[in-house]
């Protein structure tokens, strides 16, 4: 996947928050994510995301992390979510 985030994280607090979110998202964990716009997304974490460096053509550089979230029922395609937009992670437990 060759995606670029809409926003880049540059502050140490923001980087620490991204890293903490990554640690909460274990492989194959069933989760509910509360997004900053108030919406919620549920699914299965395919693999724990990692914080990565991105650089835009204008030289702007920063960090973000991309999460692949598979649907709980397997009937829809996976969603890709930038972690900078996640406010809260709730673990849903096993099926």
Phi and psi restraints in degrees (range 20) as a CNS / XPLOR table:
assign (resid 1 and name C) (resid 2 and name N)
       (resid 2 and name CA) (resid 2 and name C) 1.0 -114.9 20.0 2
assign (resid 2 and name N) (resid 2 and name CA)
       (resid 2 and name C) (resid 3 and name N) 1.0 64.6 20.0 2
assign (resid 2 and name C) (resid 3 and name N)
       (resid 3 and name CA) (resid 3 and name C) 1.0 -98.8 20.0 2
assign (resid 3 and name N) (resid 3 and name CA)
       (resid 3 and name C) (resid 4 and name N) 1.0 154.1 20.0 2
assign (resid 3 and name C) (resid 4 and name N)
       (resid 4 and name CA) (resid 4 and name C) 1.0 -121.6 20.0 2
assign (resid 4 and name N) (resid 4 and name CA)
       (resid 4 and name C) (resid 5 and name N) 1.0 137.0 20.0 2
assign (resid 4 and name C) (resid 5 and name N)
       (resid 5 and name CA) (resid 5 and name C) 1.0 -71.6 20.0 2
assign (resid 5 and name N) (resid 5 and name CA)
       (resid 5 and name C) (resid 6 and name N) 1.0 153.1 20.0 2
assign (resid 5 and name C) (resid 6 and name N)
       (resid 6 and name CA) (resid 6 and name C) 1.0 -69.4 20.0 2
assign (resid 6 and name N) (resid 6 and name CA)
       (resid 6 and name C) (resid 7 and name N) 1.0 -32.3 20.0 2
assign (resid 6 and name C) (resid 7 and name N)
       (resid 7 and name CA) (resid 7 and name C) 1.0 -127.3 20.0 2
assign (resid 7 and name N) (resid 7 and name CA)
       (resid 7 and name C) (resid 8 and name N) 1.0 149.2 20.0 2
assign (resid 7 and name C) (resid 8 and name N)
       (resid 8 and name CA) (resid 8 and name C) 1.0 -114.4 20.0 2
assign (resid 8 and name N) (resid 8 and name CA)
       (resid 8 and name C) (resid 9 and name N) 1.0 145.4 20.0 2
assign (resid 8 and name C) (resid 9 and name N)
       (resid 9 and name CA) (resid 9 and name C) 1.0 -101.6 20.0 2
assign (resid 9 and name N) (resid 9 and name CA)
       (resid 9 and name C) (resid 10 and name N) 1.0 128.8 20.0 2
assign (resid 9 and name C) (resid 10 and name N)
       (resid 10 and name CA) (resid 10 and name C) 1.0 -123.3 20.0 2
assign (resid 10 and name N) (resid 10 and name CA)
       (resid 10 and name C) (resid 11 and name N) 1.0 -23.2 20.0 2
assign (resid 10 and name C) (resid 11 and name N)
       (resid 11 and name CA) (resid 11 and name C) 1.0 -79.4 20.0 2
assign (resid 11 and name N) (resid 11 and name CA)
       (resid 11 and name C) (resid 12 and name N) 1.0 152.2 20.0 2
assign (resid 11 and name C) (resid 12 and name N)
       (resid 12 and name CA) (resid 12 and name C) 1.0 -63.0 20.0 2
assign (resid 12 and name N) (resid 12 and name CA)
       (resid 12 and name C) (resid 13 and name N) 1.0 -38.3 20.0 2
assign (resid 12 and name C) (resid 13 and name N)
       (resid 13 and name CA) (resid 13 and name C) 1.0 -61.3 20.0 2
assign (resid 13 and name N) (resid 13 and name CA)
       (resid 13 and name C) (resid 14 and name N) 1.0 -42.6 20.0 2
assign (resid 13 and name C) (resid 14 and name N)
       (resid 14 and name CA) (resid 14 and name C) 1.0 -65.2 20.0 2
assign (resid 14 and name N) (resid 14 and name CA)
       (resid 14 and name C) (resid 15 and name N) 1.0 -40.5 20.0 2
assign (resid 14 and name C) (resid 15 and name N)
       (resid 15 and name CA) (resid 15 and name C) 1.0 -65.6 20.0 2
assign (resid 15 and name N) (resid 15 and name CA)
       (resid 15 and name C) (resid 16 and name N) 1.0 -43.9 20.0 2
assign (resid 15 and name C) (resid 16 and name N)
       (resid 16 and name CA) (resid 16 and name C) 1.0 -59.7 20.0 2
assign (resid 16 and name N) (resid 16 and name CA)
       (resid 16 and name C) (resid 17 and name N) 1.0 -39.8 20.0 2
assign (resid 16 and name C) (resid 17 and name N)
       (resid 17 and name CA) (resid 17 and name C) 1.0 -64.9 20.0 2
assign (resid 17 and name N) (resid 17 and name CA)
       (resid 17 and name C) (resid 18 and name N) 1.0 -43.7 20.0 2
assign (resid 17 and name C) (resid 18 and name N)
       (resid 18 and name CA) (resid 18 and name C) 1.0 -60.3 20.0 2
assign (resid 18 and name N) (resid 18 and name CA)
       (resid 18 and name C) (resid 19 and name N) 1.0 -44.7 20.0 2
assign (resid 18 and name C) (resid 19 and name N)
       (resid 19 and name CA) (resid 19 and name C) 1.0 -64.0 20.0 2
assign (resid 19 and name N) (resid 19 and name CA)
       (resid 19 and name C) (resid 20 and name N) 1.0 -38.5 20.0 2
assign (resid 19 and name C) (resid 20 and name N)
       (resid 20 and name CA) (resid 20 and name C) 1.0 -65.5 20.0 2
assign (resid 20 and name N) (resid 20 and name CA)
       (resid 20 and name C) (resid 21 and name N) 1.0 -41.6 20.0 2
assign (resid 20 and name C) (resid 21 and name N)
       (resid 21 and name CA) (resid 21 and name C) 1.0 -62.2 20.0 2
assign (resid 21 and name N) (resid 21 and name CA)
       (resid 21 and name C) (resid 22 and name N) 1.0 -42.1 20.0 2
assign (resid 21 and name C) (resid 22 and name N)
       (resid 22 and name CA) (resid 22 and name C) 1.0 -59.0 20.0 2
assign (resid 22 and name N) (resid 22 and name CA)
       (resid 22 and name C) (resid 23 and name N) 1.0 -40.9 20.0 2
assign (resid 22 and name C) (resid 23 and name N)
       (resid 23 and name CA) (resid 23 and name C) 1.0 -66.1 20.0 2
assign (resid 23 and name N) (resid 23 and name CA)
       (resid 23 and name C) (resid 24 and name N) 1.0 -25.9 20.0 2
assign (resid 23 and name C) (resid 24 and name N)
       (resid 24 and name CA) (resid 24 and name C) 1.0 -78.4 20.0 2
assign (resid 24 and name N) (resid 24 and name CA)
       (resid 24 and name C) (resid 25 and name N) 1.0 -16.6 20.0 2
assign (resid 24 and name C) (resid 25 and name N)
       (resid 25 and name CA) (resid 25 and name C) 1.0 -104.5 20.0 2
assign (resid 25 and name N) (resid 25 and name CA)
       (resid 25 and name C) (resid 26 and name N) 1.0 82.9 20.0 2
assign (resid 25 and name C) (resid 26 and name N)
       (resid 26 and name CA) (resid 26 and name C) 1.0 -74.2 20.0 2
assign (resid 26 and name N) (resid 26 and name CA)
       (resid 26 and name C) (resid 27 and name N) 1.0 152.5 20.0 2
assign (resid 26 and name C) (resid 27 and name N)
       (resid 27 and name CA) (resid 27 and name C) 1.0 -52.8 20.0 2
assign (resid 27 and name N) (resid 27 and name CA)
       (resid 27 and name C) (resid 28 and name N) 1.0 133.8 20.0 2
assign (resid 27 and name C) (resid 28 and name N)
       (resid 28 and name CA) (resid 28 and name C) 1.0 62.4 20.0 2
assign (resid 28 and name N) (resid 28 and name CA)
       (resid 28 and name C) (resid 29 and name N) 1.0 18.6 20.0 2
assign (resid 28 and name C) (resid 29 and name N)
       (resid 29 and name CA) (resid 29 and name C) 1.0 -77.8 20.0 2
assign (resid 29 and name N) (resid 29 and name CA)
       (resid 29 and name C) (resid 30 and name N) 1.0 136.1 20.0 2
assign (resid 29 and name C) (resid 30 and name N)
       (resid 30 and name CA) (resid 30 and name C) 1.0 -88.0 20.0 2
assign (resid 30 and name N) (resid 30 and name CA)
       (resid 30 and name C) (resid 31 and name N) 1.0 123.5 20.0 2
assign (resid 30 and name C) (resid 31 and name N)
       (resid 31 and name CA) (resid 31 and name C) 1.0 -136.7 20.0 2
assign (resid 31 and name N) (resid 31 and name CA)
       (resid 31 and name C) (resid 32 and name N) 1.0 159.5 20.0 2
assign (resid 31 and name C) (resid 32 and name N)
       (resid 32 and name CA) (resid 32 and name C) 1.0 -118.9 20.0 2
assign (resid 32 and name N) (resid 32 and name CA)
       (resid 32 and name C) (resid 33 and name N) 1.0 127.7 20.0 2
assign (resid 32 and name C) (resid 33 and name N)
       (resid 33 and name CA) (resid 33 and name C) 1.0 -107.3 20.0 2
assign (resid 33 and name N) (resid 33 and name CA)
       (resid 33 and name C) (resid 34 and name N) 1.0 130.1 20.0 2
assign (resid 33 and name C) (resid 34 and name N)
       (resid 34 and name CA) (resid 34 and name C) 1.0 -97.5 20.0 2
assign (resid 34 and name N) (resid 34 and name CA)
       (resid 34 and name C) (resid 35 and name N) 1.0 125.7 20.0 2
assign (resid 34 and name C) (resid 35 and name N)
       (resid 35 and name CA) (resid 35 and name C) 1.0 -95.6 20.0 2
assign (resid 35 and name N) (resid 35 and name CA)
       (resid 35 and name C) (resid 36 and name N) 1.0 161.4 20.0 2
assign (resid 35 and name C) (resid 36 and name N)
       (resid 36 and name CA) (resid 36 and name C) 1.0 -65.9 20.0 2
assign (resid 36 and name N) (resid 36 and name CA)
       (resid 36 and name C) (resid 37 and name N) 1.0 -19.6 20.0 2
assign (resid 36 and name C) (resid 37 and name N)
       (resid 37 and name CA) (resid 37 and name C) 1.0 -85.3 20.0 2
assign (resid 37 and name N) (resid 37 and name CA)
       (resid 37 and name C) (resid 38 and name N) 1.0 2.6 20.0 2
assign (resid 37 and name C) (resid 38 and name N)
       (resid 38 and name CA) (resid 38 and name C) 1.0 94.8 20.0 2
assign (resid 38 and name N) (resid 38 and name CA)
       (resid 38 and name C) (resid 39 and name N) 1.0 -12.1 20.0 2
assign (resid 38 and name C) (resid 39 and name N)
       (resid 39 and name CA) (resid 39 and name C) 1.0 -75.8 20.0 2
assign (resid 39 and name N) (resid 39 and name CA)
       (resid 39 and name C) (resid 40 and name N) 1.0 166.4 20.0 2
assign (resid 39 and name C) (resid 40 and name N)
       (resid 40 and name CA) (resid 40 and name C) 1.0 -129.4 20.0 2
assign (resid 40 and name N) (resid 40 and name CA)
       (resid 40 and name C) (resid 41 and name N) 1.0 144.5 20.0 2
assign (resid 40 and name C) (resid 41 and name N)
       (resid 41 and name CA) (resid 41 and name C) 1.0 -131.3 20.0 2
assign (resid 41 and name N) (resid 41 and name CA)
       (resid 41 and name C) (resid 42 and name N) 1.0 133.8 20.0 2
assign (resid 41 and name C) (resid 42 and name N)
       (resid 42 and name CA) (resid 42 and name C) 1.0 -117.4 20.0 2
assign (resid 42 and name N) (resid 42 and name CA)
       (resid 42 and name C) (resid 43 and name N) 1.0 149.0 20.0 2
assign (resid 42 and name C) (resid 43 and name N)
       (resid 43 and name CA) (resid 43 and name C) 1.0 173.8 20.0 2
assign (resid 43 and name N) (resid 43 and name CA)
       (resid 43 and name C) (resid 44 and name N) 1.0 -171.0 20.0 2
assign (resid 43 and name C) (resid 44 and name N)
       (resid 44 and name CA) (resid 44 and name C) 1.0 -111.3 20.0 2
assign (resid 44 and name N) (resid 44 and name CA)
       (resid 44 and name C) (resid 45 and name N) 1.0 127.5 20.0 2
assign (resid 44 and name C) (resid 45 and name N)
       (resid 45 and name CA) (resid 45 and name C) 1.0 -69.0 20.0 2
assign (resid 45 and name N) (resid 45 and name CA)
       (resid 45 and name C) (resid 46 and name N) 1.0 120.0 20.0 2
assign (resid 45 and name C) (resid 46 and name N)
       (resid 46 and name CA) (resid 46 and name C) 1.0 -69.3 20.0 2
assign (resid 46 and name N) (resid 46 and name CA)
       (resid 46 and name C) (resid 47 and name N) 1.0 -51.9 20.0 2
assign (resid 46 and name C) (resid 47 and name N)
       (resid 47 and name CA) (resid 47 and name C) 1.0 -151.4 20.0 2
assign (resid 47 and name N) (resid 47 and name CA)
       (resid 47 and name C) (resid 48 and name N) 1.0 144.9 20.0 2
assign (resid 47 and name C) (resid 48 and name N)
       (resid 48 and name CA) (resid 48 and name C) 1.0 -55.8 20.0 2
assign (resid 48 and name N) (resid 48 and name CA)
       (resid 48 and name C) (resid 49 and name N) 1.0 127.8 20.0 2
assign (resid 48 and name C) (resid 49 and name N)
       (resid 49 and name CA) (resid 49 and name C) 1.0 -71.9 20.0 2
assign (resid 49 and name N) (resid 49 and name CA)
       (resid 49 and name C) (resid 50 and name N) 1.0 161.3 20.0 2
assign (resid 49 and name C) (resid 50 and name N)
       (resid 50 and name CA) (resid 50 and name C) 1.0 -128.0 20.0 2
assign (resid 50 and name N) (resid 50 and name CA)
       (resid 50 and name C) (resid 51 and name N) 1.0 148.2 20.0 2
assign (resid 50 and name C) (resid 51 and name N)
       (resid 51 and name CA) (resid 51 and name C) 1.0 -72.7 20.0 2
assign (resid 51 and name N) (resid 51 and name CA)
       (resid 51 and name C) (resid 52 and name N) 1.0 132.0 20.0 2
assign (resid 51 and name C) (resid 52 and name N)
       (resid 52 and name CA) (resid 52 and name C) 1.0 -129.6 20.0 2
assign (resid 52 and name N) (resid 52 and name CA)
       (resid 52 and name C) (resid 53 and name N) 1.0 156.2 20.0 2
assign (resid 52 and name C) (resid 53 and name N)
       (resid 53 and name CA) (resid 53 and name C) 1.0 -92.0 20.0 2
assign (resid 53 and name N) (resid 53 and name CA)
       (resid 53 and name C) (resid 54 and name N) 1.0 136.6 20.0 2
assign (resid 53 and name C) (resid 54 and name N)
       (resid 54 and name CA) (resid 54 and name C) 1.0 -126.0 20.0 2
assign (resid 54 and name N) (resid 54 and name CA)
       (resid 54 and name C) (resid 55 and name N) 1.0 145.3 20.0 2
assign (resid 54 and name C) (resid 55 and name N)
       (resid 55 and name CA) (resid 55 and name C) 1.0 -133.8 20.0 2
assign (resid 55 and name N) (resid 55 and name CA)
       (resid 55 and name C) (resid 56 and name N) 1.0 125.0 20.0 2
assign (resid 55 and name C) (resid 56 and name N)
       (resid 56 and name CA) (resid 56 and name C) 1.0 -84.8 20.0 2
assign (resid 56 and name N) (resid 56 and name CA)
       (resid 56 and name C) (resid 57 and name N) 1.0 163.6 20.0 2
assign (resid 56 and name C) (resid 57 and name N)
       (resid 57 and name CA) (resid 57 and name C) 1.0 -58.2 20.0 2
assign (resid 57 and name N) (resid 57 and name CA)
       (resid 57 and name C) (resid 58 and name N) 1.0 -26.6 20.0 2
assign (resid 57 and name C) (resid 58 and name N)
       (resid 58 and name CA) (resid 58 and name C) 1.0 -82.1 20.0 2
assign (resid 58 and name N) (resid 58 and name CA)
       (resid 58 and name C) (resid 59 and name N) 1.0 4.7 20.0 2
assign (resid 58 and name C) (resid 59 and name N)
       (resid 59 and name CA) (resid 59 and name C) 1.0 91.2 20.0 2
assign (resid 59 and name N) (resid 59 and name CA)
       (resid 59 and name C) (resid 60 and name N) 1.0 -6.3 20.0 2
assign (resid 59 and name C) (resid 60 and name N)
       (resid 60 and name CA) (resid 60 and name C) 1.0 -66.6 20.0 2
assign (resid 60 and name N) (resid 60 and name CA)
       (resid 60 and name C) (resid 61 and name N) 1.0 127.2 20.0 2
assign (resid 60 and name C) (resid 61 and name N)
       (resid 61 and name CA) (resid 61 and name C) 1.0 -128.7 20.0 2
assign (resid 61 and name N) (resid 61 and name CA)
       (resid 61 and name C) (resid 62 and name N) 1.0 144.9 20.0 2
assign (resid 61 and name C) (resid 62 and name N)
       (resid 62 and name CA) (resid 62 and name C) 1.0 -172.6 20.0 2
assign (resid 62 and name N) (resid 62 and name CA)
       (resid 62 and name C) (resid 63 and name N) 1.0 -169.4 20.0 2
assign (resid 62 and name C) (resid 63 and name N)
       (resid 63 and name CA) (resid 63 and name C) 1.0 -120.5 20.0 2
assign (resid 63 and name N) (resid 63 and name CA)
       (resid 63 and name C) (resid 64 and name N) 1.0 156.7 20.0 2
assign (resid 63 and name C) (resid 64 and name N)
       (resid 64 and name CA) (resid 64 and name C) 1.0 -167.0 20.0 2
assign (resid 64 and name N) (resid 64 and name CA)
       (resid 64 and name C) (resid 65 and name N) 1.0 176.7 20.0 2
assign (resid 64 and name C) (resid 65 and name N)
       (resid 65 and name CA) (resid 65 and name C) 1.0 -143.0 20.0 2
assign (resid 65 and name N) (resid 65 and name CA)
       (resid 65 and name C) (resid 66 and name N) 1.0 138.6 20.0 2
assign (resid 65 and name C) (resid 66 and name N)
       (resid 66 and name CA) (resid 66 and name C) 1.0 -109.6 20.0 2
assign (resid 66 and name N) (resid 66 and name CA)
       (resid 66 and name C) (resid 67 and name N) 1.0 126.4 20.0 2
assign (resid 66 and name C) (resid 67 and name N)
       (resid 67 and name CA) (resid 67 and name C) 1.0 -106.7 20.0 2
assign (resid 67 and name N) (resid 67 and name CA)
       (resid 67 and name C) (resid 68 and name N) 1.0 130.1 20.0 2
assign (resid 67 and name C) (resid 68 and name N)
       (resid 68 and name CA) (resid 68 and name C) 1.0 -95.0 20.0 2
assign (resid 68 and name N) (resid 68 and name CA)
       (resid 68 and name C) (resid 69 and name N) 1.0 122.8 20.0 2
assign (resid 68 and name C) (resid 69 and name N)
       (resid 69 and name CA) (resid 69 and name C) 1.0 -120.4 20.0 2
assign (resid 69 and name N) (resid 69 and name CA)
       (resid 69 and name C) (resid 70 and name N) 1.0 113.4 20.0 2
assign (resid 69 and name C) (resid 70 and name N)
       (resid 70 and name CA) (resid 70 and name C) 1.0 -83.1 20.0 2
assign (resid 70 and name N) (resid 70 and name CA)
       (resid 70 and name C) (resid 71 and name N) 1.0 144.8 20.0 2
assign (resid 70 and name C) (resid 71 and name N)
       (resid 71 and name CA) (resid 71 and name C) 1.0 -64.5 20.0 2
assign (resid 71 and name N) (resid 71 and name CA)
       (resid 71 and name C) (resid 72 and name N) 1.0 149.2 20.0 2
assign (resid 71 and name C) (resid 72 and name N)
       (resid 72 and name CA) (resid 72 and name C) 1.0 -61.6 20.0 2
assign (resid 72 and name N) (resid 72 and name CA)
       (resid 72 and name C) (resid 73 and name N) 1.0 -37.6 20.0 2
assign (resid 72 and name C) (resid 73 and name N)
       (resid 73 and name CA) (resid 73 and name C) 1.0 -94.4 20.0 2
assign (resid 73 and name N) (resid 73 and name CA)
       (resid 73 and name C) (resid 74 and name N) 1.0 -4.9 20.0 2
assign (resid 73 and name C) (resid 74 and name N)
       (resid 74 and name CA) (resid 74 and name C) 1.0 73.0 20.0 2
assign (resid 74 and name N) (resid 74 and name CA)
       (resid 74 and name C) (resid 75 and name N) 1.0 10.6 20.0 2
assign (resid 74 and name C) (resid 75 and name N)
       (resid 75 and name CA) (resid 75 and name C) 1.0 -92.9 20.0 2
assign (resid 75 and name N) (resid 75 and name CA)
       (resid 75 and name C) (resid 76 and name N) 1.0 -14.6 20.0 2
assign (resid 75 and name C) (resid 76 and name N)
       (resid 76 and name CA) (resid 76 and name C) 1.0 -113.8 20.0 2
assign (resid 76 and name N) (resid 76 and name CA)
       (resid 76 and name C) (resid 77 and name N) 1.0 162.2 20.0 2
assign (resid 76 and name C) (resid 77 and name N)
       (resid 77 and name CA) (resid 77 and name C) 1.0 -70.6 20.0 2
assign (resid 77 and name N) (resid 77 and name CA)
       (resid 77 and name C) (resid 78 and name N) 1.0 162.3 20.0 2
assign (resid 77 and name C) (resid 78 and name N)
       (resid 78 and name CA) (resid 78 and name C) 1.0 -65.3 20.0 2
assign (resid 78 and name N) (resid 78 and name CA)
       (resid 78 and name C) (resid 79 and name N) 1.0 157.0 20.0 2
assign (resid 78 and name C) (resid 79 and name N)
       (resid 79 and name CA) (resid 79 and name C) 1.0 -109.2 20.0 2
assign (resid 79 and name N) (resid 79 and name CA)
       (resid 79 and name C) (resid 80 and name N) 1.0 149.4 20.0 2
assign (resid 79 and name C) (resid 80 and name N)
       (resid 80 and name CA) (resid 80 and name C) 1.0 -115.9 20.0 2
assign (resid 80 and name N) (resid 80 and name CA)
       (resid 80 and name C) (resid 81 and name N) 1.0 126.0 20.0 2
assign (resid 80 and name C) (resid 81 and name N)
       (resid 81 and name CA) (resid 81 and name C) 1.0 -128.2 20.0 2
assign (resid 81 and name N) (resid 81 and name CA)
       (resid 81 and name C) (resid 82 and name N) 1.0 128.5 20.0 2
assign (resid 81 and name C) (resid 82 and name N)
       (resid 82 and name CA) (resid 82 and name C) 1.0 -78.5 20.0 2
assign (resid 82 and name N) (resid 82 and name CA)
       (resid 82 and name C) (resid 83 and name N) 1.0 128.6 20.0 2
assign (resid 82 and name C) (resid 83 and name N)
       (resid 83 and name CA) (resid 83 and name C) 1.0 -69.4 20.0 2
assign (resid 83 and name N) (resid 83 and name CA)
       (resid 83 and name C) (resid 84 and name N) 1.0 -19.5 20.0 2
assign (resid 83 and name C) (resid 84 and name N)
       (resid 84 and name CA) (resid 84 and name C) 1.0 -63.4 20.0 2
assign (resid 84 and name N) (resid 84 and name CA)
       (resid 84 and name C) (resid 85 and name N) 1.0 -19.1 20.0 2
assign (resid 84 and name C) (resid 85 and name N)
       (resid 85 and name CA) (resid 85 and name C) 1.0 -93.5 20.0 2
assign (resid 85 and name N) (resid 85 and name CA)
       (resid 85 and name C) (resid 86 and name N) 1.0 -0.4 20.0 2
assign (resid 85 and name C) (resid 86 and name N)
       (resid 86 and name CA) (resid 86 and name C) 1.0 -89.6 20.0 2
assign (resid 86 and name N) (resid 86 and name CA)
       (resid 86 and name C) (resid 87 and name N) 1.0 130.1 20.0 2
assign (resid 86 and name C) (resid 87 and name N)
       (resid 87 and name CA) (resid 87 and name C) 1.0 -98.0 20.0 2
assign (resid 87 and name N) (resid 87 and name CA)
       (resid 87 and name C) (resid 88 and name N) 1.0 -37.8 20.0 2
assign (resid 87 and name C) (resid 88 and name N)
       (resid 88 and name CA) (resid 88 and name C) 1.0 -151.6 20.0 2
assign (resid 88 and name N) (resid 88 and name CA)
       (resid 88 and name C) (resid 89 and name N) 1.0 143.6 20.0 2
assign (resid 88 and name C) (resid 89 and name N)
       (resid 89 and name CA) (resid 89 and name C) 1.0 -115.6 20.0 2
assign (resid 89 and name N) (resid 89 and name CA)
       (resid 89 and name C) (resid 90 and name N) 1.0 128.1 20.0 2
assign (resid 89 and name C) (resid 90 and name N)
       (resid 90 and name CA) (resid 90 and name C) 1.0 -118.7 20.0 2
assign (resid 90 and name N) (resid 90 and name CA)
       (resid 90 and name C) (resid 91 and name N) 1.0 125.1 20.0 2
assign (resid 90 and name C) (resid 91 and name N)
       (resid 91 and name CA) (resid 91 and name C) 1.0 -79.8 20.0 2
assign (resid 91 and name N) (resid 91 and name CA)
       (resid 91 and name C) (resid 92 and name N) 1.0 133.4 20.0 2
assign (resid 91 and name C) (resid 92 and name N)
       (resid 92 and name CA) (resid 92 and name C) 1.0 -97.2 20.0 2
assign (resid 92 and name N) (resid 92 and name CA)
       (resid 92 and name C) (resid 93 and name N) 1.0 -8.1 20.0 2
assign (resid 92 and name C) (resid 93 and name N)
       (resid 93 and name CA) (resid 93 and name C) 1.0 81.4 20.0 2
assign (resid 93 and name N) (resid 93 and name CA)
       (resid 93 and name C) (resid 94 and name N) 1.0 -169.5 20.0 2
assign (resid 93 and name C) (resid 94 and name N)
       (resid 94 and name CA) (resid 94 and name C) 1.0 -84.2 20.0 2
assign (resid 94 and name N) (resid 94 and name CA)
       (resid 94 and name C) (resid 95 and name N) 1.0 162.0 20.0 2
